[in-house]
């Protein structure tokens, strides 16, 4: 759930979300209910340039057979606005220059040396579903529930559906795995989740509404993308996979628990764990915020503070990552998600006081989830996970994750899946040396390993599982390869022994 701090301006009359907001949410709920009946879904991106109705394409004589066929007949069900384009290149090898992605939306998520596939011509559809919130300013639309759907000329029969990590927008997965699945022949669809940015909590009429919308919007996109993909290729989608990292990984879990009929399987990359009980982010971030300044200052209390941080879930051996995460992630993440789920904690103040000292009134470092009223747990219940997945799921998570510590998130979720008797549908790989964002591999190539190749290994293992029943290797910890250089680490992540 990576985010980057920013100043969030105060909003008027904080608690009473407007009648307009209530009407907006009710309208969205009615629309999403209709969608469900039909089937019986860090960092604020800098706005991209407006997407042209058509992009520069190859001369007609150079186009492969079927290039952009039936583009004018495509209709995304339920979309309020859509803008198709015929592109020579659907991957970021071409979409950066053509204005069909937003580099700021996926910056900081992948290693700098990650290769970019190319040679994927086809159709891109940008658009949005009905929604009256306006946190997403991409394309100058000032409209939330934006989506992108990419339909390659050479199609393998599959569709990948993704929600964005953190509070990013619809292009956030383009480099991490969108390019790669397109190069393998998949159609690809992604959503901004219905709200974005560090003030996402302003959306909705009640605590938890903004996060609950994330799930509904992924469901909505999955339904629509399956239908428009069938229109494009004149045959049904043979396989639909859910994929995502961080908050996107949470969305994969939720979709396979609540709408398994839409998917054949999913890949969960370090998903966030939301549940009404400990652990959840509101239980492990506050003690870390309390202890870190004492640890960083050194002196007599540093040892005890270190033990508190480790107890919260951040493992010994990850200390070299703590200063960066304290500065950019821990404080902001705690404040904005607490504001969404427990706005009453800080009264009229919006999203707390950045980097407040313990003892300051309504300081998030002093937040005690167990002492908060039942309304907070009711808000989390709207988005809570159960472990009751209905389709095959492969999860992986880095052991040096210093935003969503593995012992307090994915380890706990794996236990939940087993407790629900769904262990046969789940494979879980703990990746030694992996951390939350792969860009940190560039800074610490001698201490970390990137997770991108682990995602690719997970996808190919899931494909074999679905193709002919070849089950992936048993859940396990993947050790850091001894003596591997950075290039080798970026290339391989075998799941087997």
C-alpha positions as CSV (number, residue, x, y, z in Angstrom):
1,X,0.0,0.0,0.0
2,X,2.8,2.4,-0.8
3,X,2.0,6.1,-0.6
4,X,4.1,9.3,-0.6
5,X,3.4,12.1,2.0
6,X,1.8,15.3,0.9
7,X,0.1,18.2,2.5
8,X,-3.6,17.5,2.7
9,X,-5.7,20.7,2.9
10,X,-8.4,20.8,5.5
11,X,-12.0,20.1,4.4
12,X,-15.0,22.1,5.7
13,X,-17.3,20.5,8.2
14,X,-15.3,17.3,8.4
15,X,-17.8,14.8,9.8
16,X,-21.0,15.6,7.9
17,X,-20.3,14.1,4.5
18,X,-22.6,16.0,2.2
19,X,-26.1,15.0,0.9
20,X,-24.5,15.1,-2.5
21,X,-22.0,12.5,-1.3
22,X,-24.8,10.3,0.0
23,X,-26.7,10.5,-3.2
24,X,-23.5,9.8,-5.1
25,X,-22.8,6.6,-3.1
26,X,-26.4,5.5,-3.3
27,X,-26.3,5.9,-7.1
28,X,-23.1,4.0,-7.3
29,X,-24.5,1.2,-5.1
30,X,-27.6,0.9,-7.3
31,X,-25.3,0.6,-10.4
32,X,-23.0,-1.9,-8.8
33,X,-25.9,-4.1,-7.7
34,X,-27.1,-4.2,-11.2
35,X,-23.6,-5.3,-12.3
36,X,-23.6,-8.1,-9.7
37,X,-27.0,-9.4,-10.9
38,X,-25.7,-9.5,-14.4
39,X,-23.0,-11.9,-13.3
40,X,-25.6,-13.9,-10.8
41,X,-13.7,-5.3,-7.9
42,X,1.1,5.2,-3.0
43,X,1.4,8.1,-4.5
44,X,-0.8,10.5,-6.4
45,X,0.0,10.3,-10.1
46,X,0.8,13.5,-12.0
47,X,-1.9,13.9,-14.7
48,X,-1.0,12.4,-18.0
49,X,-1.5,14.3,-21.2
50,X,-4.9,13.9,-22.8
51,X,-5.3,10.6,-24.7
52,X,-6.1,11.2,-28.3
53,X,-9.0,9.5,-30.0
54,X,-6.5,7.5,-32.1
55,X,-2.8,7.3,-31.7
56,X,-0.1,7.2,-34.4
57,X,-0.4,3.8,-36.0
58,X,1.5,1.9,-38.6
59,X,0.5,2.5,-42.2
60,X,-2.3,0.3,-43.2
61,X,0.0,-1.9,-45.4
62,X,2.3,-2.5,-42.4
63,X,-0.4,-3.7,-39.9
64,X,-0.7,-7.3,-39.0
65,X,-3.9,-9.1,-39.9
66,X,-6.7,-8.2,-37.6
67,X,-4.8,-5.1,-36.3
68,X,-7.4,-3.1,-34.2
69,X,-10.3,-5.0,-35.7
70,X,-13.8,-4.0,-34.6
71,X,-12.4,-1.1,-32.6
72,X,-15.3,1.1,-33.5
73,X,-17.9,-1.5,-32.4
74,X,-16.5,-2.0,-28.9
75,X,-18.6,-0.8,-26.0
76,X,-17.5,-1.1,-22.4
77,X,-20.7,-2.1,-20.5
78,X,-21.7,0.4,-17.9
79,X,-19.0,3.0,-18.9
80,X,-20.1,6.6,-18.8
81,X,-17.2,7.6,-21.1
82,X,-14.7,5.6,-23.2
83,X,-12.0,6.6,-25.6
84,X,-10.5,3.8,-27.8
85,X,-7.1,4.1,-29.6
86,X,-5.4,1.9,-32.1
87,X,-1.8,1.6,-31.0
88,X,1.4,0.1,-32.5
89,X,2.6,-0.6,-28.9
90,X,0.5,-1.4,-25.8
91,X,3.4,-1.7,-23.5
92,X,5.2,1.2,-21.8
93,X,7.8,0.9,-24.6
94,X,5.3,2.9,-26.6
95,X,2.6,4.2,-24.3
96,X,4.9,6.6,-22.5
97,X,5.5,8.5,-25.7
98,X,2.0,8.2,-27.0
99,X,0.4,9.4,-23.7
100,X,-1.4,6.2,-23.0
101,X,0.2,5.6,-19.6
102,X,1.4,7.9,-16.8
103,X,4.9,7.2,-15.7
104,X,4.4,9.0,-12.4
105,X,1.7,6.5,-11.6
106,X,4.1,3.6,-11.6
107,X,7.4,5.3,-10.6
108,X,9.2,3.8,-7.6
109,X,7.6,0.4,-7.9
110,X,10.1,-1.5,-10.0
111,X,13.9,-1.8,-10.4
112,X,15.5,0.6,-12.9
113,X,17.0,-2.2,-14.9
114,X,13.7,-4.1,-15.4
115,X,13.5,-4.9,-19.1
116,X,10.5,-3.5,-21.0
117,X,8.8,-6.0,-23.5
118,X,7.7,-4.6,-26.8
119,X,6.1,-5.6,-30.0
120,X,2.5,-5.7,-28.7
121,X,0.1,-3.8,-31.1
122,X,-3.6,-3.5,-30.3
123,X,-6.4,-1.5,-28.9
124,X,-6.4,0.6,-25.7
125,X,-9.6,1.9,-24.2
126,X,-9.5,4.6,-21.5
127,X,-12.6,5.7,-19.8
128,X,-14.6,5.9,-16.6
129,X,-17.7,4.5,-14.9
130,X,-20.4,6.7,-13.4
131,X,-19.0,8.3,-10.2
132,X,-19.2,11.9,-9.0
133,X,-16.0,12.0,-6.9
134,X,-13.1,13.7,-8.5
135,X,-9.8,12.6,-6.9
136,X,-8.4,11.3,-10.2
137,X,-7.5,14.2,-12.5
138,X,-5.8,12.1,-15.2
139,X,-6.5,13.1,-18.8
140,X,-8.1,16.3,-17.4
141,X,-11.3,14.3,-16.7
142,X,-11.4,15.1,-13.0
143,X,-13.5,11.9,-12.6
144,X,-13.0,8.8,-10.5
145,X,-13.6,5.2,-11.4
146,X,-11.2,5.5,-14.4
147,X,-10.1,2.4,-16.1
148,X,-7.8,1.2,-18.9
149,X,-8.4,-1.9,-21.0
150,X,-5.8,-3.2,-23.4
151,X,-6.6,-5.7,-26.1
152,X,-3.6,-7.1,-28.0
153,X,-3.9,-8.1,-31.6
154,X,-2.3,-11.5,-30.8
155,X,-4.5,-12.8,-28.0
156,X,-4.0,-16.0,-25.9
157,X,-7.6,-16.2,-24.7
158,X,-6.9,-14.8,-21.3
159,X,-7.7,-11.6,-19.3
160,X,-5.8,-10.1,-16.4
161,X,-7.8,-7.8,-14.0
162,X,-6.0,-5.5,-11.6
163,X,-6.6,-2.8,-9.0
164,X,-3.9,-0.3,-8.2
165,X,-1.5,-0.5,-5.3
166,X,-1.4,2.1,-2.6
167,X,-3.6,5.0,-3.5
168,X,-2.3,5.2,-7.1
169,X,-4.3,5.3,-10.3
170,X,-5.1,3.0,-13.1
171,X,-1.7,2.8,-14.7
172,X,0.2,1.9,-11.6
173,X,0.7,-1.8,-12.5
174,X,1.9,-1.1,-16.1
175,X,5.6,-1.7,-15.5
176,X,5.4,-4.3,-12.6
177,X,3.3,-6.8,-14.6
178,X,1.0,-5.1,-17.2
179,X,3.7,-5.0,-19.9
180,X,4.7,-8.6,-19.2
181,X,1.2,-10.1,-19.3
182,X,0.4,-8.2,-22.5
183,X,3.6,-9.6,-24.1
184,X,2.3,-13.1,-23.2
185,X,-0.9,-12.4,-25.1
186,X,-3.3,-11.5,-22.2
187,X,-5.8,-8.8,-22.4
188,X,-5.3,-6.4,-19.5
189,X,-7.7,-4.3,-17.5
190,X,-7.0,-2.0,-14.5
191,X,-8.9,0.4,-12.3
192,X,-8.1,3.4,-10.1
193,X,-10.5,1.7,-7.5
194,X,-13.0,4.6,-7.5
195,X,-10.9,7.1,-5.5
196,X,-7.2,7.8,-5.2
197,X,-4.6,10.0,-3.5
198,X,-3.8,10.7,0.1
199,X,-7.2,12.3,0.6
200,X,-9.1,9.2,-0.7
201,X,-10.9,9.1,2.7
202,X,-13.0,12.1,1.7
203,X,-15.0,9.8,-0.6
204,X,-18.1,8.0,0.7
205,X,-20.7,8.9,3.3
206,X,-19.5,6.7,6.2
207,X,-16.3,5.2,7.6
208,X,-15.0,2.4,5.4
209,X,-17.1,3.4,2.3
210,X,-14.1,4.5,0.3
211,X,-12.2,1.3,0.8
212,X,-15.4,-0.8,0.2
213,X,-15.7,1.0,-3.2
214,X,-12.3,-0.4,-4.2
215,X,-13.7,-3.9,-4.1
216,X,-16.9,-3.0,-6.0
217,X,-15.0,-1.2,-8.7
218,X,-12.7,-4.2,-9.4
219,X,-15.8,-6.4,-9.6
220,X,-17.4,-3.9,-12.0
221,X,-14.3,-3.8,-14.2
222,X,-14.0,-7.6,-14.3
223,X,-17.5,-7.9,-15.6
224,X,-17.1,-5.2,-18.2
225,X,-13.7,-6.2,-19.3
226,X,-14.8,-9.8,-19.9
227,X,-17.7,-8.6,-22.1
228,X,-15.7,-6.1,-24.2
229,X,-12.9,-8.7,-24.6
230,X,-15.5,-11.1,-26.0
231,X,-16.7,-8.3,-28.4
232,X,-13.2,-7.7,-29.6
233,X,-12.2,-11.3,-30.3
234,X,-15.7,-12.8,-31.1
235,X,-15.2,-15.6,-28.6
236,X,-15.5,-15.9,-24.8
237,X,-12.6,-15.3,-22.5
238,X,-11.1,-18.6,-21.7
239,X,-9.3,-17.6,-18.5
240,X,-9.6,-14.6,-16.1
241,X,-6.8,-14.0,-13.6
242,X,-6.9,-11.4,-10.8
243,X,-3.5,-9.8,-10.0
244,X,-2.2,-7.1,-7.7
245,X,0.4,-5.9,-5.3
246,X,0.0,-4.4,-1.8
247,X,-3.6,-2.9,-1.8
248,X,-4.0,-4.6,-5.1
249,X,-3.0,-7.9,-3.6
250,X,-5.7,-7.4,-0.9
251,X,-8.2,-6.8,-3.8
252,X,-7.2,-10.2,-5.3
253,X,-7.9,-11.9,-2.1
254,X,-11.2,-10.2,-1.6
255,X,-12.3,-11.0,-5.2
256,X,-11.5,-14.7,-4.9
257,X,-13.4,-14.8,-1.5
258,X,-16.4,-12.9,-2.7
259,X,-16.7,-13.3,-6.5
260,X,-14.9,-16.5,-7.4
261,X,-17.3,-17.0,-10.3
262,X,-15.6,-14.2,-12.2
263,X,-12.1,-15.6,-12.0
264,X,-10.1,-18.8,-12.7
265,X,-7.4,-17.9,-10.2
266,X,-5.2,-15.1,-8.8
267,X,-1.7,-13.9,-7.8
268,X,-1.4,-11.9,-4.6
269,X,1.8,-9.9,-4.3
270,X,2.2,-8.8,-0.6
271,X,-1.5,-8.1,-0.1
272,X,-2.7,-5.8,2.8
273,X,-4.5,-7.7,5.5
274,X,-7.7,-6.1,6.7
275,X,-9.6,-7.9,9.5
276,X,-11.5,-6.8,12.5
277,X,-9.0,-8.5,14.9
278,X,-5.3,-8.0,15.5
279,X,-3.3,-8.0,13.3
280,X,-4.2,-5.2,10.9
281,X,-2.3,-2.0,9.9
282,X,-4.0,-0.1,12.7
283,X,-2.5,-2.4,15.3
284,X,1.2,-2.7,14.1
285,X,1.9,0.9,12.9
286,X,1.1,2.9,16.1
287,X,3.6,1.1,18.3
288,X,6.2,1.5,15.6
289,X,5.6,5.2,15.4
290,X,6.0,5.5,19.1
291,X,9.2,3.6,19.4
292,X,11.1,4.6,16.3
293,X,12.1,8.2,17.4
294,X,13.5,6.8,20.6
295,X,15.4,4.1,18.7
296,X,16.8,6.6,16.2
297,X,18.0,8.9,18.9
298,X,20.1,6.2,20.5
299,X,20.9,6.3,24.2
300,X,19.5,4.4,27.1
301,X,16.1,3.8,25.7
302,X,17.1,2.6,22.2
303,X,17.4,-1.0,23.0
304,X,13.9,-1.2,24.4
305,X,12.5,0.8,21.5
306,X,14.2,-1.6,19.1
307,X,12.5,-4.5,20.8
308,X,9.1,-2.8,20.5
309,X,9.6,-2.3,16.7
310,X,10.5,-6.0,16.3
311,X,7.6,-7.0,18.4
312,X,5.3,-5.0,16.2
313,X,6.4,-7.1,13.3
314,X,9.4,-5.4,11.7
315,X,12.2,-8.0,11.8
316,X,15.7,-7.7,13.1
317,X,17.9,-7.4,10.1
318,X,15.6,-4.8,8.4
319,X,16.9,-1.8,10.4
320,X,18.6,-0.4,7.3
321,X,15.2,0.2,5.8
322,X,13.6,1.8,8.9
323,X,14.6,5.5,8.4
324,X,13.2,5.6,4.8
325,X,9.9,4.0,5.9
326,X,9.6,6.2,8.9
327,X,10.0,9.3,6.7
328,X,7.8,8.3,3.8
329,X,5.4,5.4,4.8
330,X,4.6,4.6,8.4
331,X,3.2,8.0,9.5
332,X,1.2,8.9,6.5
333,X,-0.2,5.4,6.0
334,X,-1.4,5.2,9.6
335,X,-3.0,8.6,9.5
336,X,-4.9,8.4,6.2
337,X,-6.2,4.8,6.7
338,X,-7.1,5.6,10.3
339,X,-9.0,8.7,9.1
340,X,-11.0,6.5,6.7
341,X,-11.9,3.9,9.3
342,X,-11.9,5.9,12.5
343,X,-12.4,9.6,11.7
344,X,-13.7,10.4,15.2
345,X,-10.3,9.8,16.8
346,X,-8.9,13.2,16.0
347,X,-12.2,15.2,16.1
348,X,-12.3,18.0,13.6
349,X,-8.7,17.5,12.5
350,X,-8.3,15.7,9.2
351,X,-5.9,12.8,9.1
352,X,-4.1,13.7,12.3
353,X,-0.9,15.6,12.9
354,X,2.1,14.5,10.8
355,X,5.0,13.1,12.9
356,X,3.3,14.1,16.2
357,X,5.1,13.2,19.5
358,X,3.5,10.6,21.7
359,X,1.4,12.4,24.3
360,X,0.2,15.1,21.8
361,X,-3.6,15.1,21.9
362,X,-5.1,12.7,19.3
363,X,-1.6,11.7,18.1
364,X,-1.7,8.6,15.8
365,X,1.4,7.3,17.6
366,X,-0.8,6.8,20.6
367,X,-3.6,5.1,18.7
368,X,-5.0,2.1,20.5
369,X,-7.2,0.0,18.2
370,X,-8.4,-2.3,21.0
371,X,-9.7,0.7,23.0
372,X,-11.7,2.2,20.1
373,X,-15.5,1.9,19.8
374,X,-17.2,-0.9,18.0
375,X,-18.0,1.4,15.1
376,X,-14.3,1.1,14.0
377,X,-14.6,-2.6,13.8
378,X,-17.9,-2.3,11.9
379,X,-16.1,-0.1,9.4
380,X,-13.4,-2.7,8.9
381,X,-16.0,-5.4,8.7
382,X,-17.1,-3.8,5.4
383,X,-13.7,-4.7,3.8
384,X,-12.5,-7.6,6.0
385,X,-11.0,-10.8,4.7
386,X,-12.0,-14.2,5.8
387,X,-9.7,-16.6,4.0
388,X,-12.6,-18.4,2.2
389,X,-11.1,-18.2,-1.3
390,X,-13.0,-20.0,-4.0
391,X,-10.4,-20.3,-6.7
392,X,-6.7,-21.1,-6.8
393,X,-4.5,-18.4,-5.3
394,X,-0.7,-18.0,-5.2
395,X,0.6,-15.5,-2.7
396,X,4.2,-14.3,-2.1
397,X,5.7,-11.7,0.2
398,X,9.2,-10.5,1.1
399,X,10.6,-11.3,4.5
400,X,12.1,-7.7,4.7
401,X,8.8,-5.9,4.0
402,X,9.0,-2.9,6.2
403,X,5.6,-1.4,5.4
404,X,3.4,-4.5,5.7
405,X,5.5,-6.8,7.8
406,X,5.2,-10.4,6.7
407,X,4.6,-11.9,10.1
408,X,1.6,-9.6,10.7
409,X,0.0,-9.8,7.2
410,X,0.6,-12.7,4.7
411,X,1.6,-15.2,7.4
412,X,-1.6,-14.4,9.2
413,X,-3.7,-14.6,5.9
414,X,-2.2,-18.0,5.1
415,X,-3.3,-19.3,8.5
416,X,-6.8,-17.9,7.8
417,X,-7.0,-19.8,4.5
418,X,-6.0,-23.0,6.2
419,X,-8.5,-22.4,9.1
420,X,-11.3,-22.1,6.5
421,X,-10.3,-25.4,5.0
422,X,-9.2,-23.8,1.7
423,X,-5.5,-24.7,2.0
424,X,-5.6,-26.9,-1.1
425,X,-6.4,-23.8,-3.2
426,X,-3.5,-21.8,-1.8
427,X,0.2,-21.6,-2.3
428,X,2.3,-19.2,-0.2
429,X,5.9,-18.3,-0.8
430,X,7.9,-16.2,1.7
431,X,10.7,-14.6,-0.3
432,X,13.9,-14.1,1.7
433,X,15.3,-10.6,1.1
434,X,12.3,-9.1,-0.6
435,X,10.9,-5.8,0.5
436,X,7.7,-3.8,-0.2
437,X,8.8,-1.8,-3.2
438,X,11.3,-3.2,-5.7
439,X,12.9,0.2,-6.4
440,X,14.8,-0.2,-3.1
441,X,16.7,-3.0,-4.7
442,X,18.5,-0.3,-6.7
443,X,19.7,1.3,-3.4
444,X,20.5,-2.0,-1.6
445,X,21.5,-4.5,-4.3
446,X,23.7,-6.4,-1.8
447,X,20.9,-6.8,0.8
448,X,17.6,-7.1,-1.1
449,X,16.2,-9.0,-4.0
450,X,13.4,-7.8,-6.4
451,X,10.0,-9.5,-6.3
452,X,9.2,-9.0,-10.0
453,X,10.7,-12.3,-11.1
454,X,8.8,-14.1,-8.2
455,X,5.6,-12.7,-9.6
456,X,6.4,-14.1,-13.0
457,X,7.2,-17.5,-11.6
458,X,3.9,-17.4,-9.7
459,X,1.9,-16.6,-12.8
460,X,3.5,-19.4,-14.8
461,X,3.0,-21.8,-11.9
462,X,-0.7,-20.8,-11.8
463,X,-1.0,-21.3,-15.5
464,X,0.3,-24.9,-15.2
465,X,-2.0,-25.5,-12.2
466,X,-5.1,-24.4,-14.3
467,X,-3.9,-26.0,-17.6
468,X,-3.4,-29.5,-16.5
469,X,-3.6,-29.7,-12.7
470,X,0.2,-29.6,-12.1
471,X,0.2,-28.2,-8.6
472,X,2.8,-25.6,-7.7
473,X,5.6,-26.5,-5.3
474,X,4.5,-26.7,-1.7
475,X,4.3,-23.4,0.3
476,X,7.8,-22.5,1.6
477,X,10.4,-19.8,2.2
478,X,12.5,-19.1,-0.9
479,X,16.0,-18.6,0.4
480,X,18.2,-15.8,-0.9
481,X,20.5,-17.3,-3.6
482,X,24.0,-17.4,-2.4
483,X,26.5,-15.3,-4.5
484,X,23.8,-14.2,-7.0
485,X,24.6,-10.9,-8.7
486,X,21.9,-8.2,-9.2
487,X,21.3,-9.2,-12.8
488,X,20.6,-12.9,-11.8
489,X,18.3,-11.8,-9.0
490,X,16.3,-9.7,-11.5
491,X,16.0,-12.6,-13.9
492,X,15.0,-15.6,-11.8
493,X,12.9,-16.6,-8.7
494,X,12.4,-20.4,-8.8
495,X,9.5,-21.6,-6.6
496,X,10.8,-25.2,-6.3
497,X,13.7,-26.6,-4.4
